[in-house]
Amino acid sequence: MAGPRSQTAKLQAPKGRPAGVSPATTTSVERFDLGSETFTVTGSLGADRAFFGLVRLPMTGKVIAVSGGQGSLSGLAPTDSLELYDPITGLWSASSVQLSSGRVHAAVSHQGHGKVLVTGGRSGSGTLATAETYYGK
């Protein structure tokens, strides 16, 4: 790895492709290649994130970084933003879609046909008992 990591978000990529590893409270991202057992620095997130969700869209291979907190671990501000990673270009881009509320520690899962379900988590006012969907492309 290029540097120390803690509170990481991880995602297993399709077979034969590297597994993605993105750190918390920084914008840098590294990919791990299972074949060569090496880490490679790839495109940076547009905003620092901690305790966020990652989900891969099988139809496009793109990865979505969902919500999380920004700032220091002792004072995270929940974010409602999403970013898309293109494994072909190695670049992240901001999504024009925002969640209805920022969520730290939310559960994120792919529901098929590009639908991503985001449930629970914590906002600035406490634990959330809500869910919302995002349709990724």
Residue frames as a rotation matrix with the C-alpha (Angstrom) as fourth column:
MET 1
0.578 0.816 0.000 0.00
0.816 -0.578 0.000 0.00
0.000 0.000 -1.000 0.00
ALA 2
0.050 -0.529 0.847 1.07
0.456 -0.743 -0.491 3.56
0.889 0.411 0.204 -0.63
GLY 3
-0.579 -0.214 0.787 0.21
-0.508 -0.660 -0.554 4.60
0.638 -0.720 0.274 2.93
PRO 4
-0.974 0.222 -0.039 -1.43
0.164 0.577 -0.800 3.50
-0.155 -0.786 -0.599 6.18
ARG 5
-0.470 0.882 0.008 -5.18
-0.280 -0.158 0.947 2.87
0.837 0.443 0.321 6.11
SER 6
-0.939 0.338 -0.059 -7.93
0.198 0.392 -0.898 2.64
-0.281 -0.855 -0.435 8.72
GLN 7
-0.172 0.972 -0.160 -11.73
-0.021 -0.166 -0.986 2.45
-0.985 -0.166 0.049 8.57
THR 8
-0.878 -0.295 -0.376 -11.57
-0.360 -0.108 0.927 1.37
-0.314 0.949 -0.012 4.93
ALA 9
0.393 0.919 -0.005 -14.41
-0.599 0.252 -0.760 0.62
-0.698 0.302 0.649 2.56
LYS 10
-0.716 -0.667 0.207 -13.76
-0.339 0.591 0.732 -2.48
-0.611 0.454 -0.649 0.45
LEU 11
0.474 0.837 -0.274 -15.35
-0.696 0.165 -0.698 -3.94
-0.539 0.522 0.661 -2.63
GLN 12
-0.302 -0.510 0.805 -14.65
0.139 0.812 0.567 -7.24
-0.943 0.283 -0.174 -4.38
ALA 13
-0.169 0.168 -0.971 -14.49
-0.883 -0.464 0.073 -6.65
-0.439 0.869 0.227 -8.11
PRO 14
0.832 0.513 -0.210 -15.48
-0.549 0.709 -0.442 -9.26
-0.078 0.483 0.872 -10.72
LYS 15
0.605 -0.629 0.488 -13.21
0.288 0.744 0.602 -12.29
-0.742 -0.223 0.632 -11.09
GLY 16
0.197 -0.650 0.734 -10.02
0.980 0.112 -0.164 -11.54
0.024 0.752 0.659 -12.95
ARG 17
0.319 -0.042 0.947 -10.25
0.180 -0.978 -0.104 -7.85
0.931 0.203 -0.304 -11.98
PRO 18
-0.756 -0.652 -0.059 -8.62
0.202 -0.146 -0.969 -6.16
0.623 -0.744 0.242 -9.01
ALA 19
0.173 0.750 -0.638 -10.47
0.955 0.030 0.294 -5.66
0.240 -0.660 -0.712 -5.77
GLY 20
0.071 -0.091 0.993 -11.10
0.133 -0.986 -0.100 -2.04
0.989 0.139 -0.058 -4.89
VAL 21
0.025 -0.090 -0.996 -9.99
0.999 0.046 0.021 -0.60
0.044 -0.995 0.091 -1.58
SER 22
0.052 -0.017 0.999 -10.83
0.237 -0.971 -0.028 2.97
0.970 0.238 -0.046 -0.69
PRO 23
-0.695 -0.474 -0.540 -9.70
0.616 -0.007 -0.788 4.64
0.370 -0.881 0.297 2.49
ALA 24
0.483 0.827 -0.288 -11.59
0.856 -0.378 0.351 6.70
0.181 -0.416 -0.891 5.00
THR 25
0.763 -0.013 -0.647 -11.13
0.304 -0.875 0.377 10.43
-0.570 -0.484 -0.663 5.64
THR 26
-0.413 -0.811 -0.414 -9.01
-0.141 -0.392 0.909 10.96
-0.900 0.434 0.047 2.57
THR 27
0.507 0.615 -0.603 -9.62
-0.683 -0.140 -0.717 11.14
-0.526 0.776 0.349 -1.16
SER 28
-0.414 -0.752 -0.514 -6.90
-0.910 0.335 0.243 8.69
-0.011 0.568 -0.823 -2.24
VAL 29
0.701 0.653 0.287 -7.90
-0.601 0.758 -0.255 5.27
-0.384 0.006 0.923 -3.55
GLU 30
-0.524 -0.845 -0.106 -5.90
-0.802 0.449 0.394 2.09
-0.285 0.291 -0.913 -4.21
ARG 31
0.657 0.633 -0.410 -6.80
-0.732 0.665 -0.148 -1.04
0.179 0.397 0.900 -6.17
PHE 32
-0.137 -0.654 0.744 -5.49
-0.667 0.616 0.418 -4.45
-0.732 -0.439 -0.521 -5.21
ASP 33
0.163 0.093 -0.982 -4.67
-0.900 0.422 -0.109 -6.87
0.405 0.902 0.152 -8.02
LEU 34
0.699 0.209 0.684 -5.32
-0.564 0.750 0.346 -10.44
-0.441 -0.627 0.642 -6.87
GLY 35
0.941 -0.336 -0.044 -3.09
0.211 0.684 -0.698 -11.92
0.265 0.648 0.715 -9.57
SER 36
0.124 -0.964 0.234 0.04
0.202 -0.206 -0.957 -9.92
0.972 0.166 0.169 -8.80
GLU 37
0.443 0.165 -0.881 -0.85
0.878 0.117 0.463 -9.28
0.180 -0.979 -0.093 -5.14
THR 38
-0.726 -0.684 -0.075 0.04
0.687 -0.719 -0.100 -5.59
0.014 -0.124 0.992 -5.48
PHE 39
0.298 0.755 -0.584 -1.69
0.670 -0.601 -0.435 -2.29
-0.680 -0.262 -0.685 -4.74
THR 40
-0.576 -0.394 0.717 -1.91
0.787 -0.504 0.355 0.46
0.221 0.769 0.600 -7.36
VAL 41
-0.542 0.384 -0.747 -2.97
0.181 -0.815 -0.550 4.05
-0.821 -0.434 0.372 -6.74
THR 42
-0.406 0.507 0.761 -5.95
0.900 0.078 0.428 4.99
0.157 0.858 -0.488 -8.92
GLY 43
-0.328 0.312 0.892 -8.16
0.208 -0.897 0.390 8.08
0.922 0.313 0.229 -9.36
SER 44
-0.974 -0.078 -0.211 -9.02
0.223 -0.240 -0.945 10.11
0.023 -0.968 0.251 -6.26
LEU 45
-0.018 0.983 -0.182 -12.46
0.999 0.011 -0.040 10.70
-0.038 -0.182 -0.983 -4.84
GLY 46
-0.058 0.066 0.996 -13.75
0.417 -0.905 0.084 14.24
0.907 0.420 0.025 -5.30
ALA 47
0.294 0.192 0.936 -14.40
-0.718 -0.602 0.349 14.60
0.631 -0.775 -0.039 -1.55
ASP 48
-0.820 -0.572 0.019 -12.98
-0.421 0.580 -0.698 12.92
0.388 -0.580 -0.716 1.54
ARG 49
0.332 0.935 -0.122 -15.25
-0.648 0.320 0.691 10.23
0.685 -0.150 0.713 3.01
ALA 50
-0.860 -0.450 0.239 -15.35
-0.488 0.591 -0.642 7.95
0.148 -0.669 -0.728 6.02
PHE 51
-0.711 0.574 0.406 -17.74
0.068 0.631 -0.773 5.11
-0.699 -0.522 -0.488 6.87
PHE 52
-0.139 0.627 -0.767 -19.35
-0.911 -0.385 -0.149 5.16
-0.389 0.678 0.624 3.41
GLY 53
0.362 0.356 0.861 -20.82
-0.017 0.926 -0.376 2.41
-0.932 0.121 0.342 1.29
LEU 54
-0.566 -0.486 -0.666 -19.51
-0.729 -0.083 0.680 0.98
-0.386 0.870 -0.307 -1.96
VAL 55
0.251 0.614 0.749 -21.51
0.032 0.768 -0.640 -0.99
-0.967 0.185 0.173 -4.48
ARG 56
-0.829 -0.535 -0.162 -20.64
-0.195 0.005 0.981 -2.23
-0.524 0.845 -0.108 -7.97
LEU 57
0.291 0.903 -0.317 -23.16
-0.675 -0.041 -0.737 -2.07
-0.678 0.428 0.597 -10.79
PRO 58
-0.088 -0.396 0.914 -22.76
0.190 0.894 0.405 -5.39
-0.978 0.209 -0.004 -12.64
MET 59
0.697 0.449 0.559 -24.13
0.594 0.074 -0.801 -4.13
-0.401 0.890 -0.216 -15.97
THR 60
0.909 -0.352 0.222 -21.56
-0.135 -0.755 -0.642 -1.32
0.394 0.554 -0.734 -16.32
GLY 61
0.256 -0.839 -0.481 -18.82
0.801 0.462 -0.379 -2.38
0.541 -0.288 0.790 -13.89
LYS 62
-0.183 -0.291 0.939 -18.93
-0.162 -0.933 -0.320 1.10
0.970 -0.210 0.124 -12.37
VAL 63
-0.369 -0.023 -0.929 -18.67
0.865 0.358 -0.352 1.54
0.341 -0.933 -0.113 -8.60
ILE 64
0.306 0.523 0.796 -20.73
0.063 -0.845 0.531 3.97
0.950 -0.112 -0.291 -6.53
ALA 65
-0.789 -0.439 -0.429 -19.40
0.513 -0.087 -0.854 5.55
0.337 -0.894 0.294 -3.33
VAL 66
0.106 0.968 0.227 -22.48
0.404 -0.250 0.880 6.38
0.909 -0.002 -0.417 -1.27
SER 67
0.827 0.430 0.362 -22.82
-0.066 -0.565 0.822 9.00
0.558 -0.704 -0.439 1.47
GLY 68
0.107 -0.794 -0.599 -20.55
0.878 0.357 -0.317 8.66
0.466 -0.492 0.735 4.52
GLY 69
0.819 0.118 -0.561 -19.00
0.455 -0.730 0.510 11.36
-0.349 -0.673 -0.652 6.65
GLN 70
0.375 -0.709 0.597 -16.57
0.484 -0.399 -0.779 14.14
0.791 0.581 0.193 5.83
GLY 71
0.548 -0.279 0.789 -14.02
-0.638 -0.749 0.178 15.77
0.541 -0.601 -0.589 8.12
SER 72
-0.576 -0.797 0.180 -12.08
-0.704 0.372 -0.606 14.29
0.416 -0.476 -0.775 11.04
LEU 73
-0.455 0.383 -0.804 -13.10
0.276 0.919 0.282 11.00
0.847 -0.093 -0.523 12.64
SER 74
-0.766 0.144 -0.627 -13.90
0.624 -0.068 -0.778 12.88
-0.154 -0.987 -0.038 15.87
GLY 75
-0.332 0.674 -0.660 -16.33
-0.076 -0.716 -0.693 15.24
-0.940 -0.180 0.289 14.13
LEU 76
-0.860 -0.018 0.509 -17.77
0.470 0.358 0.807 13.73
-0.197 0.933 -0.300 10.96
ALA 77
-0.373 0.771 -0.517 -20.40
-0.601 -0.625 -0.498 15.65
-0.707 0.125 0.696 9.00
PRO 78
-0.119 0.375 0.919 -22.74
0.469 0.837 -0.281 13.25
-0.875 0.398 -0.275 7.13
THR 79
-0.713 -0.136 -0.687 -22.75
-0.499 -0.590 0.635 13.83
-0.492 0.796 0.353 3.37
ASP 80
0.290 0.900 0.324 -25.60
-0.171 0.382 -0.908 13.16
-0.941 0.208 0.265 0.97
SER 81
0.234 -0.255 -0.938 -23.39
-0.936 -0.319 -0.147 12.94
-0.262 0.913 -0.314 -2.12
LEU 82
0.724 -0.045 0.688 -22.62
0.186 0.974 -0.132 10.04
-0.664 0.224 0.713 -4.45
GLU 83
0.049 -0.720 -0.692 -19.57
-0.870 -0.372 0.325 9.49
-0.491 0.586 -0.645 -6.67
LEU 84
0.946 0.288 0.149 -19.15
-0.153 0.803 -0.577 7.06
-0.285 0.523 0.803 -9.58
TYR 85
-0.064 -0.996 0.060 -15.92
-0.539 0.085 0.838 5.20
-0.840 0.022 -0.542 -10.36
ASP 86
0.853 0.231 -0.468 -15.19
-0.522 0.361 -0.773 4.03
-0.010 0.904 0.428 -13.89
PRO 87
0.529 -0.681 0.506 -12.73
0.015 0.604 0.797 1.10
-0.848 -0.414 0.330 -13.75
ILE 88
0.613 -0.296 0.732 -11.82
0.790 0.227 -0.570 1.61
0.003 0.928 0.373 -17.43
THR 89
0.494 -0.395 0.774 -10.59
0.116 -0.853 -0.509 5.18
0.862 0.341 -0.376 -16.97
GLY 90
-0.235 -0.558 -0.796 -9.69
0.871 0.242 -0.427 4.85
0.431 -0.794 0.429 -13.28
LEU 91
-0.881 -0.077 0.467 -11.53
-0.019 -0.980 -0.199 8.11
0.473 -0.184 0.862 -12.55
TRP 92
-0.443 0.754 -0.485 -14.26
0.819 0.120 -0.561 9.17
-0.365 -0.646 -0.671 -10.10
SER 93
-0.766 0.280 0.578 -17.00
0.121 -0.821 0.558 11.64
0.631 0.497 0.596 -11.05
ALA 94
-0.858 0.510 0.052 -19.64
-0.237 -0.305 -0.923 13.38
-0.455 -0.804 0.382 -8.96
SER 95
-0.556 0.780 0.285 -23.22
0.823 0.469 0.321 12.25
0.117 0.413 -0.903 -9.42
SER 96
-0.729 0.381 0.569 -25.88
-0.193 -0.912 0.363 14.88
0.657 0.155 0.738 -10.01
VAL 97
0.357 0.873 -0.332 -28.13
0.074 0.327 0.942 12.91
0.931 -0.361 0.052 -7.65
GLN 98
-0.691 -0.492 0.529 -28.07
-0.509 -0.188 -0.840 13.50
0.513 -0.850 -0.120 -3.90
LEU 99
-0.554 0.494 -0.671 -29.63
0.684 0.729 -0.028 11.43
0.475 -0.475 -0.741 -1.14
SER 100
0.418 0.801 0.429 -32.46
0.308 -0.569 0.762 13.00
0.855 -0.186 -0.485 0.87
SER 101
0.894 -0.226 0.388 -30.16
-0.449 -0.452 0.771 13.06
0.002 -0.863 -0.505 3.92
GLY 102
-0.040 -0.980 -0.194 -26.50
-0.775 0.153 -0.612 12.44
0.630 0.126 -0.766 4.68
ARG 103
0.932 0.355 0.066 -25.79
-0.330 0.763 0.556 9.02
0.147 -0.540 0.828 6.18
VAL 104
-0.231 -0.966 0.112 -22.76
-0.929 0.185 -0.320 7.65
0.289 -0.178 -0.941 8.01
HIS 105
-0.848 -0.182 0.498 -22.58
-0.362 0.885 -0.292 3.82
-0.388 -0.428 -0.816 8.41
ALA 106
0.203 0.951 -0.233 -25.54
-0.878 0.072 -0.473 3.23
-0.433 0.300 0.850 6.04
ALA 107
-0.227 -0.163 0.960 -26.11
0.197 0.958 0.209 -0.22
-0.954 0.236 -0.185 4.52
VAL 108
0.023 0.137 -0.990 -25.80
-0.874 -0.477 -0.086 -0.13
-0.485 0.868 0.108 0.72
SER 109
-0.383 -0.137 0.914 -26.77
0.142 0.968 0.205 -2.96
-0.913 0.208 -0.352 -1.65
HIS 110
-0.803 0.114 -0.585 -27.38
-0.594 -0.216 0.774 -3.51
-0.039 0.970 0.241 -5.35
GLN 111
-0.220 0.844 0.489 -30.95
-0.346 0.401 -0.848 -4.64
-0.912 -0.356 0.204 -6.03
GLY 112
-0.298 0.065 0.952 -30.62
0.753 0.628 0.193 -5.44
-0.586 0.775 -0.236 -9.74
HIS 113
0.304 0.426 0.852 -31.17
0.926 -0.341 -0.160 -3.42
0.223 0.838 -0.498 -12.92
GLY 114
-0.374 -0.596 0.710 -28.98
0.430 -0.790 -0.437 -0.56
0.822 0.142 0.552 -11.60
LYS 115
0.573 0.664 0.480 -31.10
-0.173 -0.474 0.863 0.00
0.801 -0.578 -0.157 -8.48
VAL 116
-0.576 -0.767 -0.282 -29.12
0.264 0.151 -0.952 0.71
0.773 -0.623 0.116 -5.30
LEU 117
0.616 0.775 -0.142 -30.81
0.320 -0.082 0.944 0.54
0.720 -0.627 -0.298 -1.89
VAL 118
-0.602 -0.732 0.320 -29.45
0.018 -0.412 -0.911 2.74
0.798 -0.542 0.261 0.92
THR 119
0.495 0.825 -0.273 -30.82
0.246 0.168 0.955 1.99
0.833 -0.540 -0.119 4.40
GLY 120
0.771 -0.045 -0.635 -30.31
0.636 0.077 0.768 3.21
0.015 -0.996 0.088 7.93
GLY 121
-0.191 -0.920 0.342 -27.13
0.693 -0.373 -0.617 4.83
0.695 0.119 0.709 9.12
ARG 122
0.062 0.135 -0.989 -26.65
0.879 -0.476 -0.010 7.90
-0.472 -0.869 -0.148 11.26
SER 123
0.333 0.049 0.942 -27.30
0.577 -0.801 -0.162 11.54
0.746 0.597 -0.295 10.46
GLY 124
-0.616 -0.581 0.532 -26.36
-0.001 -0.674 -0.738 14.60
0.787 -0.456 0.415 12.44
SER 125
-0.181 0.650 0.738 -29.52
-0.897 -0.418 0.148 14.14
0.404 -0.635 0.658 14.53
GLY 126
-0.073 0.118 0.990 -29.31
-0.729 0.671 -0.134 10.42
-0.680 -0.732 0.037 15.32
THR 127
-0.795 -0.201 0.573 -29.96
0.092 0.893 0.441 6.96
-0.600 0.404 -0.691 13.90
LEU 128
-0.485 0.591 -0.644 -32.05
-0.869 -0.408 0.280 6.84
-0.098 0.696 0.712 10.71
ALA 129
-0.446 0.455 0.770 -34.93
0.104 0.881 -0.461 4.40
-0.889 -0.126 -0.440 10.24
THR 130
0.557 0.600 -0.574 -35.39
-0.460 -0.353 -0.815 5.28
-0.692 0.718 0.079 6.57
ALA 131
-0.191 -0.576 0.795 -34.40
0.544 0.611 0.574 3.89
-0.817 0.543 0.196 3.20
GLU 132
0.486 0.334 -0.808 -34.02
-0.498 -0.654 -0.570 5.36
-0.718 0.679 -0.151 -0.27
THR 133
0.438 -0.286 0.852 -33.05
0.656 0.750 -0.086 4.17
-0.614 0.597 0.516 -3.74
TYR 134
0.065 -0.499 -0.864 -30.68
-0.595 -0.715 0.368 5.39
-0.801 0.490 -0.344 -6.39
TYR 135
0.850 0.188 0.492 -30.67
0.268 0.651 -0.711 4.26
-0.454 0.736 0.503 -10.01
GLY 136
0.018 -0.950 -0.312 -27.08
-0.247 -0.306 0.919 4.08
-0.969 0.061 -0.240 -11.26
LYS 137
0.931 0.216 -0.295 -26.01
-0.319 0.086 -0.944 4.07
-0.179 0.973 0.149 -14.88
